[in-house]
């Protein structure tokens, strides 16, 4: 990879903030782990769902989604938006 295409440490926080901001505005993210669990439970009842690798991936998705929702749960929507905006604008963290 050439030097001009490499991201720096200063690019990490704004990128994470933009990601969180995008995820947050996709809908009620706090309910996403439950939605995923419901979808995956229905999928597991099918022939396609009878696959160990797929089950491991599904559990990982639920765990990641739950962890993010639990991390953000104590904060209001306004606090999350303000934090994302602050982080997205920060270049020298």
C-alpha positions as a printed NumPy array, in Angstrom:
array([[  0.   ,   0.   ,   0.   ],
       [  1.362,   3.406,  -0.881],
       [  1.902,   5.987,   1.826],
       [ -0.823,   8.34 ,   0.574],
       [ -3.452,   5.582,   0.88 ],
       [ -2.617,   4.67 ,   4.462],
       [ -4.84 ,   5.876,   7.261],
       [ -3.273,   7.458,  10.31 ],
       [ -4.171,   7.103,  13.974],
       [ -5.884,  10.484,  13.74 ],
       [ -8.314,   8.98 ,  11.2  ],
       [ -9.502,   6.244,  13.567],
       [-11.675,   8.242,  15.993],
       [-13.567,  10.212,  13.326],
       [-14.179,   6.977,  11.406],
       [-15.511,   5.233,  14.517],
       [-17.692,   8.245,  15.283],
       [-19.11 ,   8.273,  11.763],
       [-19.797,   4.541,  11.979],
       [-21.607,   4.879,  15.317],
       [-23.561,   7.851,  14.051],
       [-24.659,   5.941,  10.939],
       [-25.607,   2.867,  12.977],
       [-27.507,   4.943,  15.507],
       [-29.652,   6.594,  12.836],
       [-30.56 ,   3.279,  11.174],
       [-33.375,   2.906,  13.681],
       [-33.743,   1.889,  17.279],
       [-30.355,   0.252,  17.714],
       [-31.068,  -0.738,  21.304],
       [-33.611,  -3.258,  19.968],
       [-31.311,  -4.675,  17.263],
       [-29.973,  -7.602,  19.357],
       [-33.544,  -8.808,  19.902],
       [-34.337,  -8.437,  16.206],
       [-31.224, -10.413,  15.266],
       [-32.041, -13.129,  17.764],
       [-35.569, -13.475,  16.393],
       [-34.324, -13.654,  12.801],
       [-31.622, -16.167,  13.638],
       [-33.998, -18.38 ,  15.647],
       [-36.296, -18.596,  12.636],
       [-33.356, -19.307,  10.341],
       [-32.087, -22.076,  12.619],
       [-35.359, -23.936,  12.075],
       [-34.557, -24.26 ,   8.366],
       [-32.237, -26.729,   6.665],
       [-29.85 , -23.895,   5.837],
       [-29.616, -22.99 ,   9.532],
       [-28.337, -26.461,  10.414],
       [-24.717, -25.397,   9.96 ],
       [-22.241, -25.014,  12.829],
       [-20.175, -22.274,  11.148],
       [-23.32 , -20.276,  10.447],
       [-24.488, -20.686,  14.049],
       [-21.135, -19.446,  15.375],
       [-21.301, -16.389,  13.1  ],
       [-24.879, -15.655,  14.15 ],
       [-23.97 , -15.834,  17.838],
       [-21.04 , -13.493,  17.2  ],
       [-23.338, -10.987,  15.487],
       [-25.802, -11.082,  18.364],
       [-23.009, -10.684,  20.932],
       [-21.442,  -7.726,  19.104],
       [-24.793,  -6.033,  18.621],
       [-25.738,  -6.607,  22.268],
       [-22.396,  -5.254,  23.511],
       [-22.745,  -2.086,  21.463],
       [-26.351,  -1.587,  22.574],
       [-25.407,  -2.135,  26.234],
       [-22.476,   0.266,  25.93 ],
       [-24.699,   3.012,  24.52 ],
       [-27.766,   2.275,  26.694],
       [-26.929,   4.676,  29.564],
       [-26.745,   7.638,  27.188],
       [-29.503,   9.69 ,  25.598],
       [-29.779,  10.059,  21.835],
       [-28.62 ,  13.661,  22.168],
       [-25.521,  12.651,  24.133],
       [-24.62 ,  10.028,  21.539],
       [-25.118,  12.435,  18.635],
       [-23.025,  15.116,  20.357],
       [-20.235,  12.643,  21.139],
       [-20.204,  11.369,  17.553],
       [-20.093,  14.91 ,  16.193],
       [-17.236,  15.809,  18.548],
       [-15.257,  12.692,  17.663],
       [-15.917,  13.063,  13.93 ],
       [-14.522,  16.582,  14.043],
       [-11.458,  15.594,  16.086],
       [ -8.309,  15.049,  14.068],
       [ -5.705,  15.222,  16.818],
       [ -6.825,  12.767,  19.471]])
